[in-house]
Structures are given as C-alpha cells and as structure tokens.
Amino acid sequence: MNKVTINLKSAREYVQIIAKRLQKNSIRMVYKVLKGFNLSRNTFKKWCKKDKDHGTEELMNNKKQSCPKRSKK
C-alpha cells in the first residue's frame, strides 16, 4: 500500500471533524486517526491550544475518564 502524503492543514481539519463527531470520551480513536496521519499527540495538543473553540480542548481534558478501569470480580 502506498502511503498518502497529506497536507498538514487538511489533516488538521480532518482530525478536528473527527474529534467533533466522536464524543469527548473517544480520545483513543482520535489518537488512532493521528497515528494514521503519522502525526504525534503533541501536534494535536498544540492544535488544541490554538483552537479552544473546537471542543478538542475538552477532549484532551476528558481523556482520563475515557478508559475506565475494569472492576475485578
């Protein structure tokens, strides 16, 4: 499979659309998408700081509750 080189700006918009569509609790999916674009989490964090109105900031803040620990029976 060929790797598609993607314009960073379009990647950013794409990630933001996904971040909006997925609810706050799906930060892991957003990271999978970032990995697909070969982007680091840090670039995502920088974007979040730049556009606080996008709801991505919220997403970053809620990542702790996105993976609830399994309760042992």
N, C-alpha and C positions, 0 to 999 in steps of 0.2 A: 504493500500500500504506500502510496506517495504521501508525504507529509505536506499538508496545505499550509503555505505561509499566509498568515493572516495579518491584516493591518491592525496595529495595536488599538487604534481608536475604535474600529469596528468590533474588535474582541471585547473591548471595554463595554461598549453599548450592549453587546450580546449578553455578557455576564450580568449587566445591570437588569436587562429584561428578565433573565432567568431568576435573578435574585428577587425581583418584584413578584414574579409568578409563583415561585416557591414561597411558602410562608417562612416566618422567622426561624422556625425550627429546623430548616433543611440546609444548614451551613455546609454540611458534608457534601451535599450534591453540588453546591456552588464550587467547592474545592475540587471536586471531580472535573467539573467543567474547566476550571482554571488549569488543571493538570493537562486536560485535553489541548488547551491552547499553549501549553508549555509556559505558563505564567506562574509566578510564585505567589504565595499568600501575602507576601509583603507588598507586592504591587497592588493587590486587591485592597490591602489595608490603606495604602496611600490614596487609592481612589476613594475609599470610604471617607477619608478625612477631607478630600476635596469636595465631594458632593454629599453633604449631610442630608439633603432633602430627598435623596433617593431611597431612603429606607435601608440602605446597605449598612449604614452605621448601626442601626437597630439590630440587624442581622449579626453583625460582629459581636455586639454586646450580649446577644442571647445564645451564643454558641455553646456556652457551658451547659445550658439545660437541654441542648439538642440530643445529647446521648445519655439518656437516663441509665443508671447502673442497674443491672438485673438484680432483682432481690433473690437471695438464696432461700430455698425452701427448707 
